[in-house]
Amino acid sequence: TTIIKKSIRPAGTAGVHPILGSDIYFISDNLNGTYGLWKTDGTTTVLVKDNISDVERPGWFAVMNNKLYLNVAEATTGLELWVTDGTTTGTHIVKDLSTNSGNPQGMTVYNSNLYFSARDDTHGEELFVTDGTESGTHLVKDILVGTNSSLPRASIVYNGFLYFSTTNTNGLWKTDGTEVGTVLVKNTFVPVQFAAIWNGKMYLSDGQNLLHLQESDGTSGGTKDAAVQNVSFPINALYSPDQGFNFTEYNSDLYFAGNCFTITGGYEPVRLTLGQSGNLLSFTGEVKQNNDLLKWTTANEINTDYFIVEQSSDGSVFKMAAKIKASGTTPGNKDYSFAQSSLLNTGGFYRLKMVDINEAF
């Protein structure tokens, strides 16, 4: 352990410091009552800009085009969006959005622009974008029209769109950067937080009481609780307001801290695997010429043994209607179907069970 610089006191509340190039940036009290933006490469530590401060948290800073953008507090402007190239002359405010404080946060780089949540004197706190210039900094969409705030917060880039959550309206949104291309994907119970992108899907949190882990393909119908083998309750992922989620991909699997009521009340190591049955892309049913016709499609099956089609008259008690042999291991998509007489087999509820060769399902 080595002291890098004496007579300064780093003020990062969460211990999360932005990095630009080979330097770590931090706000420090100079022990004389003033704060400033500093940088260090571990050997040389210099003051970049005096008499400014910020809150060092994830989402309150971002790097774009070899420049660092920060939520900075300065006496005459309040909290606004600033930019630095690492020099004193290259450190300045991008745009004074509000006569009080624009308070930019939730910063994410998308399509060579920086998107963030902020407020101006006309709108509440909504989604803004900047190309790094004052004239190129503007509102994307006023989701709650007028001075009300939708409070966009967490955001992530996925499948060519920027997805973000709104705190006041509890919604999952996506945008292509235009007002008309900013649309609601799904209403949520709570403001979602994004955990990871893995296996071609987004992982995020939602739930009425706890942060249920959900997987999403970016659509309303494709956003649902992440499947947990042989467990009826959803799994909850550990989240910290300062640090966010901690998800790690290792050997093609995804690891995180989580719990499930039927297994443990505390948080334990959890692993998401690619799965042996493959992904169920769709499962549909229709009545056609007095027959119940079921169709389903899977993707990238691995060691899938068979499917059980189950039927119920009340949606609660199910019985087996058919056992369908699976393809085993098949790359790409695979289509299946099953039909039976609606007149001889009454009961309009069906469900599908996918079983592997090791009897996992």
C-alpha beads as a LAMMPS data file, in Angstrom:
LAMMPS data file: protein, C-alpha beads

361 atoms
360 bonds

1 atom types
1 bond types

-500.0 500.0 xlo xhi
-500.0 500.0 ylo yhi
-500.0 500.0 zlo zhi

Masses

1 110.0

Atoms # bond

1 1 1 0.000 0.000 0.000
2 1 1 1.480 3.301 -1.100
3 1 1 0.343 6.880 -0.548
4 1 1 -0.027 8.437 -3.995
5 1 1 -0.530 12.058 -2.928
6 1 1 -0.474 13.725 0.467
7 1 1 -2.650 16.634 1.609
8 1 1 -5.669 15.701 -0.486
9 1 1 -8.772 13.810 0.571
10 1 1 -10.624 11.870 -2.191
11 1 1 -14.346 12.372 -1.752
12 1 1 -15.891 9.564 -3.810
13 1 1 -18.835 8.367 -1.712
14 1 1 -19.095 4.988 -3.472
15 1 1 -15.411 4.435 -4.208
16 1 1 -16.171 4.364 -7.933
17 1 1 -13.825 6.552 -9.954
18 1 1 -13.936 7.187 -13.716
19 1 1 -10.998 6.263 -15.948
20 1 1 -9.899 8.184 -19.044
21 1 1 -6.891 6.857 -20.890
22 1 1 -4.336 5.771 -18.304
23 1 1 -5.567 8.130 -15.585
24 1 1 -8.046 7.715 -12.744
25 1 1 -10.132 10.822 -12.034
26 1 1 -11.481 11.759 -8.632
27 1 1 -12.840 14.684 -6.661
28 1 1 -10.762 15.730 -3.677
29 1 1 -10.963 18.141 -0.796
30 1 1 -7.711 20.093 -0.817
31 1 1 -7.947 20.372 2.988
32 1 1 -8.536 24.118 2.594
33 1 1 -12.299 23.961 2.167
34 1 1 -12.309 23.746 -1.639
35 1 1 -12.839 20.797 -3.947
36 1 1 -11.365 20.058 -7.322
37 1 1 -11.141 17.468 -10.081
38 1 1 -7.891 15.520 -9.903
39 1 1 -6.296 12.756 -11.960
40 1 1 -3.535 10.255 -11.295
41 1 1 -1.707 7.536 -13.193
42 1 1 -0.578 6.026 -9.897
43 1 1 2.648 8.022 -9.900
44 1 1 1.888 11.586 -10.923
45 1 1 -1.195 13.253 -9.404
46 1 1 -2.315 16.655 -10.676
47 1 1 -5.210 19.051 -10.206
48 1 1 -7.246 19.299 -13.422
49 1 1 -9.838 21.873 -12.358
50 1 1 -10.321 23.685 -9.057
51 1 1 -13.562 24.715 -7.344
52 1 1 -15.788 22.007 -8.843
53 1 1 -17.121 18.786 -7.341
54 1 1 -19.276 15.832 -8.324
55 1 1 -20.761 12.641 -6.914
56 1 1 -18.836 9.605 -8.075
57 1 1 -21.422 6.920 -8.725
58 1 1 -22.071 4.538 -11.621
59 1 1 -24.105 6.358 -14.257
60 1 1 -22.911 9.823 -13.198
61 1 1 -20.009 9.778 -15.639
62 1 1 -19.162 8.284 -19.041
63 1 1 -16.319 8.277 -21.563
64 1 1 -17.071 9.233 -25.181
65 1 1 -14.667 10.177 -27.991
66 1 1 -11.663 10.242 -25.647
67 1 1 -13.344 12.682 -23.292
68 1 1 -14.834 12.242 -19.841
69 1 1 -18.353 13.535 -19.158
70 1 1 -19.373 14.112 -15.552
71 1 1 -22.180 15.365 -13.356
72 1 1 -20.368 18.360 -11.848
73 1 1 -21.390 20.891 -9.225
74 1 1 -20.104 24.439 -9.628
75 1 1 -21.118 27.494 -7.601
76 1 1 -22.776 29.539 -10.375
77 1 1 -24.501 26.760 -12.335
78 1 1 -25.309 24.011 -9.855
79 1 1 -25.182 20.379 -11.002
80 1 1 -24.735 20.249 -14.781
81 1 1 -23.049 18.196 -17.504
82 1 1 -19.311 18.883 -17.806
83 1 1 -16.610 17.470 -20.052
84 1 1 -12.856 17.122 -19.696
85 1 1 -10.033 15.979 -21.951
86 1 1 -7.693 15.859 -18.969
87 1 1 -6.477 19.456 -19.244
88 1 1 -7.575 22.552 -17.337
89 1 1 -8.527 24.449 -20.486
90 1 1 -10.363 21.400 -21.825
91 1 1 -12.532 21.098 -18.719
92 1 1 -15.793 23.038 -18.968
93 1 1 -19.567 22.877 -18.811
94 1 1 -21.304 21.400 -21.873
95 1 1 -24.622 23.158 -21.367
96 1 1 -26.359 24.927 -18.485
97 1 1 -29.709 23.150 -18.767
98 1 1 -31.470 24.679 -15.775
99 1 1 -31.335 27.871 -13.729
100 1 1 -31.146 25.574 -10.704
101 1 1 -29.539 22.221 -11.556
102 1 1 -29.921 19.995 -14.602
103 1 1 -28.533 17.121 -12.491
104 1 1 -27.522 14.760 -15.336
105 1 1 -27.284 11.065 -14.484
106 1 1 -27.865 7.615 -15.961
107 1 1 -25.253 8.310 -18.672
108 1 1 -24.888 5.802 -21.527
109 1 1 -23.084 6.122 -24.859
110 1 1 -25.223 5.031 -27.820
111 1 1 -24.614 5.623 -31.548
112 1 1 -21.742 8.065 -30.831
113 1 1 -23.927 10.248 -28.603
114 1 1 -24.326 10.450 -24.847
115 1 1 -27.810 9.875 -23.426
116 1 1 -28.696 10.876 -19.892
117 1 1 -31.503 11.900 -17.564
118 1 1 -31.740 15.629 -16.773
119 1 1 -34.129 18.542 -16.375
120 1 1 -34.390 21.987 -17.895
121 1 1 -36.603 24.974 -17.025
122 1 1 -39.498 23.789 -19.211
123 1 1 -39.670 20.038 -18.666
124 1 1 -39.359 17.750 -15.737
125 1 1 -36.538 15.232 -15.567
126 1 1 -36.559 13.414 -18.918
127 1 1 -34.231 11.773 -21.448
128 1 1 -31.613 14.093 -22.995
129 1 1 -28.847 13.561 -25.550
130 1 1 -25.594 15.334 -26.375
131 1 1 -22.950 15.078 -29.058
132 1 1 -20.584 16.985 -26.769
133 1 1 -21.544 20.460 -27.947
134 1 1 -23.922 23.000 -26.428
135 1 1 -26.070 23.158 -29.579
136 1 1 -26.116 19.366 -29.814
137 1 1 -27.508 18.916 -26.305
138 1 1 -31.295 18.649 -26.215
139 1 1 -34.375 16.770 -25.008
140 1 1 -35.133 13.454 -26.727
141 1 1 -38.750 13.051 -25.574
142 1 1 -40.977 14.598 -22.915
143 1 1 -42.526 11.335 -21.682
144 1 1 -44.603 13.060 -18.998
145 1 1 -45.571 16.254 -20.793
146 1 1 -44.897 19.501 -18.944
147 1 1 -42.991 19.897 -15.712
148 1 1 -43.810 16.394 -14.474
149 1 1 -40.881 13.969 -14.535
150 1 1 -40.749 10.420 -15.859
151 1 1 -37.280 10.159 -14.249
152 1 1 -35.337 7.996 -16.728
153 1 1 -32.557 6.232 -14.902
154 1 1 -30.848 2.950 -15.747
155 1 1 -30.035 2.336 -19.413
156 1 1 -28.340 -0.259 -21.594
157 1 1 -27.633 -0.760 -25.303
158 1 1 -29.171 -3.941 -26.737
159 1 1 -29.990 -5.137 -30.271
160 1 1 -29.479 -1.712 -31.852
161 1 1 -31.598 0.240 -29.367
162 1 1 -31.043 2.086 -26.111
163 1 1 -33.267 0.595 -23.403
164 1 1 -33.990 2.583 -20.251
165 1 1 -36.308 2.545 -17.260
166 1 1 -38.501 5.307 -15.870
167 1 1 -38.824 5.736 -12.111
168 1 1 -42.044 7.745 -11.916
169 1 1 -43.998 5.754 -14.500
170 1 1 -42.455 2.314 -13.819
171 1 1 -41.803 1.377 -17.406
172 1 1 -39.266 -0.313 -19.664
173 1 1 -38.627 1.928 -22.703
174 1 1 -36.472 1.815 -25.803
175 1 1 -35.262 4.534 -28.183
176 1 1 -33.447 4.851 -31.478
177 1 1 -32.481 8.407 -30.505
178 1 1 -35.510 10.113 -32.047
179 1 1 -38.681 11.356 -30.381
180 1 1 -40.955 9.147 -32.497
181 1 1 -38.619 6.191 -31.994
182 1 1 -38.846 6.447 -28.198
183 1 1 -41.561 3.993 -27.162
184 1 1 -42.815 2.082 -24.122
185 1 1 -41.895 -1.615 -24.212
186 1 1 -43.642 -2.769 -21.038
187 1 1 -45.117 -1.423 -17.806
188 1 1 -43.249 -2.776 -14.775
189 1 1 -43.988 -3.159 -11.071
190 1 1 -40.932 -1.155 -10.045
191 1 1 -38.256 0.822 -11.911
192 1 1 -36.085 -1.833 -13.517
193 1 1 -32.336 -2.047 -13.162
194 1 1 -30.212 -3.690 -15.847
195 1 1 -27.914 -6.516 -14.807
196 1 1 -26.267 -7.970 -17.916
197 1 1 -26.530 -8.952 -21.556
198 1 1 -25.911 -12.669 -21.922
199 1 1 -26.908 -15.460 -24.286
200 1 1 -28.546 -12.930 -26.619
201 1 1 -30.879 -11.523 -23.957
202 1 1 -31.029 -8.663 -21.488
203 1 1 -31.202 -9.474 -17.797
204 1 1 -32.945 -6.959 -15.579
205 1 1 -34.855 -6.650 -12.335
206 1 1 -38.544 -6.221 -11.643
207 1 1 -41.031 -7.356 -9.000
208 1 1 -43.650 -6.186 -6.531
209 1 1 -41.501 -6.724 -3.434
210 1 1 -38.020 -7.902 -4.403
211 1 1 -35.803 -7.531 -7.452
212 1 1 -36.997 -10.548 -9.443
213 1 1 -34.462 -11.394 -12.120
214 1 1 -36.028 -11.200 -15.566
215 1 1 -34.772 -12.043 -19.015
216 1 1 -35.879 -10.039 -22.020
217 1 1 -35.605 -10.129 -25.795
218 1 1 -36.597 -6.453 -25.903
219 1 1 -40.327 -7.066 -26.384
220 1 1 -43.223 -6.935 -23.927
221 1 1 -44.121 -10.609 -24.309
222 1 1 -40.488 -11.644 -24.222
223 1 1 -39.816 -9.933 -20.878
224 1 1 -40.474 -12.424 -18.083
225 1 1 -39.024 -13.996 -14.949
226 1 1 -35.796 -15.862 -15.629
227 1 1 -36.485 -19.590 -15.545
228 1 1 -35.080 -21.470 -12.550
229 1 1 -35.027 -25.239 -12.869
230 1 1 -37.583 -27.108 -10.701
231 1 1 -38.451 -23.962 -8.712
232 1 1 -41.845 -22.290 -8.810
233 1 1 -40.745 -18.995 -7.280
234 1 1 -38.694 -16.379 -9.153
235 1 1 -35.092 -15.757 -8.224
236 1 1 -33.961 -12.415 -6.823
237 1 1 -30.636 -10.807 -7.692
238 1 1 -28.561 -8.811 -5.193
239 1 1 -28.482 -5.100 -6.011
240 1 1 -26.591 -2.218 -4.403
241 1 1 -27.627 1.419 -5.074
242 1 1 -23.958 2.423 -5.190
243 1 1 -22.489 -0.542 -7.058
244 1 1 -25.466 -1.875 -9.030
245 1 1 -25.489 -5.597 -9.883
246 1 1 -22.398 -7.769 -9.963
247 1 1 -22.781 -10.297 -12.789
248 1 1 -19.763 -12.210 -14.117
249 1 1 -19.580 -14.414 -17.217
250 1 1 -17.276 -17.406 -16.823
251 1 1 -16.961 -20.495 -19.049
252 1 1 -20.103 -19.413 -20.968
253 1 1 -22.199 -19.307 -17.768
254 1 1 -23.394 -16.238 -15.851
255 1 1 -22.737 -15.951 -12.118
256 1 1 -24.313 -13.609 -9.561
257 1 1 -25.567 -13.405 -5.975
258 1 1 -29.236 -14.329 -5.626
259 1 1 -31.868 -15.992 -3.485
260 1 1 -35.116 -17.903 -3.880
261 1 1 -37.739 -18.437 -1.165
262 1 1 -37.948 -22.187 -1.740
263 1 1 -34.173 -22.596 -1.426
264 1 1 -32.641 -19.897 0.790
265 1 1 -33.632 -16.623 2.440
266 1 1 -30.076 -15.321 2.183
267 1 1 -28.017 -14.554 -0.898
268 1 1 -25.949 -17.380 -2.329
269 1 1 -23.869 -17.907 -5.497
270 1 1 -26.140 -18.533 -8.480
271 1 1 -25.224 -19.751 -11.954
272 1 1 -27.249 -19.289 -15.120
273 1 1 -26.332 -21.878 -17.741
274 1 1 -27.138 -21.997 -21.418
275 1 1 -29.516 -24.847 -20.579
276 1 1 -29.864 -28.307 -22.006
277 1 1 -33.322 -28.013 -23.539
278 1 1 -32.566 -24.916 -25.570
279 1 1 -34.691 -21.811 -25.772
280 1 1 -38.429 -22.050 -26.277
281 1 1 -39.120 -19.333 -28.852
282 1 1 -42.900 -19.736 -29.070
283 1 1 -45.838 -21.908 -27.926
284 1 1 -49.200 -21.237 -29.541
285 1 1 -52.603 -22.894 -29.711
286 1 1 -55.792 -22.575 -31.755
287 1 1 -59.025 -24.459 -32.412
288 1 1 -59.221 -25.471 -36.063
289 1 1 -62.013 -27.667 -37.494
290 1 1 -62.894 -29.052 -34.039
291 1 1 -59.238 -29.810 -33.305
292 1 1 -56.924 -28.239 -30.757
293 1 1 -53.772 -27.448 -32.720
294 1 1 -50.605 -26.682 -30.741
295 1 1 -47.348 -25.478 -32.246
296 1 1 -44.015 -24.653 -30.654
297 1 1 -40.530 -23.694 -31.811
298 1 1 -37.204 -24.175 -30.022
299 1 1 -33.724 -22.814 -30.693
300 1 1 -30.378 -24.583 -30.315
301 1 1 -31.553 -27.724 -28.528
302 1 1 -28.891 -29.628 -26.582
303 1 1 -29.640 -33.181 -25.377
304 1 1 -33.406 -32.632 -25.387
305 1 1 -35.192 -35.992 -24.905
306 1 1 -38.933 -35.324 -25.197
307 1 1 -41.828 -32.928 -24.605
308 1 1 -44.890 -33.515 -22.442
309 1 1 -48.058 -31.732 -23.560
310 1 1 -50.335 -31.286 -20.544
311 1 1 -54.012 -30.300 -20.562
312 1 1 -56.405 -28.829 -17.982
313 1 1 -60.045 -27.828 -17.814
314 1 1 -59.501 -25.180 -15.112
315 1 1 -55.891 -24.025 -15.615
316 1 1 -54.840 -25.545 -12.260
317 1 1 -54.973 -29.352 -12.447
318 1 1 -53.173 -30.706 -15.514
319 1 1 -52.915 -34.210 -16.984
320 1 1 -50.693 -35.551 -19.744
321 1 1 -52.188 -35.301 -23.211
322 1 1 -49.180 -36.436 -25.262
323 1 1 -45.483 -37.280 -25.173
324 1 1 -43.557 -35.952 -28.183
325 1 1 -40.020 -37.133 -29.007
326 1 1 -37.522 -34.255 -29.333
327 1 1 -34.719 -33.909 -31.836
328 1 1 -31.927 -34.356 -29.279
329 1 1 -29.273 -31.822 -30.222
330 1 1 -30.168 -29.456 -33.054
331 1 1 -28.542 -26.129 -33.949
332 1 1 -30.900 -23.416 -35.112
333 1 1 -34.686 -23.521 -34.853
334 1 1 -36.877 -26.634 -34.666
335 1 1 -40.668 -26.699 -35.151
336 1 1 -43.076 -29.096 -33.402
337 1 1 -46.848 -29.600 -33.437
338 1 1 -49.585 -31.644 -31.785
339 1 1 -53.320 -31.892 -32.514
340 1 1 -56.239 -33.622 -30.858
341 1 1 -60.034 -33.487 -31.071
342 1 1 -61.618 -30.627 -29.187
343 1 1 -64.864 -32.597 -28.926
344 1 1 -63.319 -35.711 -27.381
345 1 1 -60.784 -33.918 -25.191
346 1 1 -62.520 -31.029 -23.461
347 1 1 -60.505 -28.407 -21.620
348 1 1 -58.938 -25.363 -23.180
349 1 1 -55.721 -24.980 -21.152
350 1 1 -52.418 -26.433 -22.316
351 1 1 -48.857 -26.252 -21.072
352 1 1 -45.547 -27.671 -22.292
353 1 1 -42.828 -29.517 -20.375
354 1 1 -39.357 -29.875 -21.945
355 1 1 -37.322 -32.817 -20.606
356 1 1 -33.603 -33.515 -21.097
357 1 1 -31.951 -36.927 -21.377
358 1 1 -30.872 -36.588 -17.709
359 1 1 -34.549 -36.001 -16.735
360 1 1 -33.957 -32.323 -15.936
361 1 1 -36.887 -30.256 -17.198

Bonds

1 1 1 2
2 1 2 3
3 1 3 4
4 1 4 5
5 1 5 6
6 1 6 7
7 1 7 8
8 1 8 9
9 1 9 10
10 1 10 11
11 1 11 12
12 1 12 13
13 1 13 14
14 1 14 15
15 1 15 16
16 1 16 17
17 1 17 18
18 1 18 19
19 1 19 20
20 1 20 21
21 1 21 22
22 1 22 23
23 1 23 24
24 1 24 25
25 1 25 26
26 1 26 27
27 1 27 28
28 1 28 29
29 1 29 30
30 1 30 31
31 1 31 32
32 1 32 33
33 1 33 34
34 1 34 35
35 1 35 36
36 1 36 37
37 1 37 38
38 1 38 39
39 1 39 40
40 1 40 41
41 1 41 42
42 1 42 43
43 1 43 44
44 1 44 45
45 1 45 46
46 1 46 47
47 1 47 48
48 1 48 49
49 1 49 50
50 1 50 51
51 1 51 52
52 1 52 53
53 1 53 54
54 1 54 55
55 1 55 56
56 1 56 57
57 1 57 58
58 1 58 59
59 1 59 60
60 1 60 61
61 1 61 62
62 1 62 63
63 1 63 64
64 1 64 65
65 1 65 66
66 1 66 67
67 1 67 68
68 1 68 69
69 1 69 70
70 1 70 71
71 1 71 72
72 1 72 73
73 1 73 74
74 1 74 75
75 1 75 76
76 1 76 77
77 1 77 78
78 1 78 79
79 1 79 80
80 1 80 81
81 1 81 82
82 1 82 83
83 1 83 84
84 1 84 85
85 1 85 86
86 1 86 87
87 1 87 88
88 1 88 89
89 1 89 90
90 1 90 91
91 1 91 92
92 1 92 93
93 1 93 94
94 1 94 95
95 1 95 96
96 1 96 97
97 1 97 98
98 1 98 99
99 1 99 100
100 1 100 101
101 1 101 102
102 1 102 103
103 1 103 104
104 1 104 105
105 1 105 106
106 1 106 107
107 1 107 108
108 1 108 109
109 1 109 110
110 1 110 111
111 1 111 112
112 1 112 113
113 1 113 114
114 1 114 115
115 1 115 116
116 1 116 117
117 1 117 118
118 1 118 119
119 1 119 120
120 1 120 121
121 1 121 122
122 1 122 123
123 1 123 124
124 1 124 125
125 1 125 126
126 1 126 127
127 1 127 128
128 1 128 129
129 1 129 130
130 1 130 131
131 1 131 132
132 1 132 133
133 1 133 134
134 1 134 135
135 1 135 136
136 1 136 137
137 1 137 138
138 1 138 139
139 1 139 140
140 1 140 141
141 1 141 142
142 1 142 143
143 1 143 144
144 1 144 145
145 1 145 146
146 1 146 147
147 1 147 148
148 1 148 149
149 1 149 150
150 1 150 151
151 1 151 152
152 1 152 153
153 1 153 154
154 1 154 155
155 1 155 156
156 1 156 157
157 1 157 158
158 1 158 159
159 1 159 160
160 1 160 161
161 1 161 162
162 1 162 163
163 1 163 164
164 1 164 165
165 1 165 166
166 1 166 167
167 1 167 168
168 1 168 169
169 1 169 170
170 1 170 171
171 1 171 172
172 1 172 173
173 1 173 174
174 1 174 175
175 1 175 176
176 1 176 177
177 1 177 178
178 1 178 179
179 1 179 180
180 1 180 181
181 1 181 182
182 1 182 183
183 1 183 184
184 1 184 185
185 1 185 186
186 1 186 187
187 1 187 188
188 1 188 189
189 1 189 190
190 1 190 191
191 1 191 192
192 1 192 193
193 1 193 194
194 1 194 195
195 1 195 196
196 1 196 197
197 1 197 198
198 1 198 199
199 1 199 200
200 1 200 201
201 1 201 202
202 1 202 203
203 1 203 204
204 1 204 205
205 1 205 206
206 1 206 207
207 1 207 208
208 1 208 209
209 1 209 210
210 1 210 211
211 1 211 212
212 1 212 213
213 1 213 214
214 1 214 215
215 1 215 216
216 1 216 217
217 1 217 218
218 1 218 219
219 1 219 220
220 1 220 221
221 1 221 222
222 1 222 223
223 1 223 224
224 1 224 225
225 1 225 226
226 1 226 227
227 1 227 228
228 1 228 229
229 1 229 230
230 1 230 231
231 1 231 232
232 1 232 233
233 1 233 234
234 1 234 235
235 1 235 236
236 1 236 237
237 1 237 238
238 1 238 239
239 1 239 240
240 1 240 241
241 1 241 242
242 1 242 243
243 1 243 244
244 1 244 245
245 1 245 246
246 1 246 247
247 1 247 248
248 1 248 249
249 1 249 250
250 1 250 251
251 1 251 252
252 1 252 253
253 1 253 254
254 1 254 255
255 1 255 256
256 1 256 257
257 1 257 258
258 1 258 259
259 1 259 260
260 1 260 261
261 1 261 262
262 1 262 263
263 1 263 264
264 1 264 265
265 1 265 266
266 1 266 267
267 1 267 268
268 1 268 269
269 1 269 270
270 1 270 271
271 1 271 272
272 1 272 273
273 1 273 274
274 1 274 275
275 1 275 276
276 1 276 277
277 1 277 278
278 1 278 279
279 1 279 280
280 1 280 281
281 1 281 282
282 1 282 283
283 1 283 284
284 1 284 285
285 1 285 286
286 1 286 287
287 1 287 288
288 1 288 289
289 1 289 290
290 1 290 291
291 1 291 292
292 1 292 293
293 1 293 294
294 1 294 295
295 1 295 296
296 1 296 297
297 1 297 298
298 1 298 299
299 1 299 300
300 1 300 301
301 1 301 302
302 1 302 303
303 1 303 304
304 1 304 305
305 1 305 306
306 1 306 307
307 1 307 308
308 1 308 309
309 1 309 310
310 1 310 311
311 1 311 312
312 1 312 313
313 1 313 314
314 1 314 315
315 1 315 316
316 1 316 317
317 1 317 318
318 1 318 319
319 1 319 320
320 1 320 321
321 1 321 322
322 1 322 323
323 1 323 324
324 1 324 325
325 1 325 326
326 1 326 327
327 1 327 328
328 1 328 329
329 1 329 330
330 1 330 331
331 1 331 332
332 1 332 333
333 1 333 334
334 1 334 335
335 1 335 336
336 1 336 337
337 1 337 338
338 1 338 339
339 1 339 340
340 1 340 341
341 1 341 342
342 1 342 343
343 1 343 344
344 1 344 345
345 1 345 346
346 1 346 347
347 1 347 348
348 1 348 349
349 1 349 350
350 1 350 351
351 1 351 352
352 1 352 353
353 1 353 354
354 1 354 355
355 1 355 356
356 1 356 357
357 1 357 358
358 1 358 359
359 1 359 360
360 1 360 361
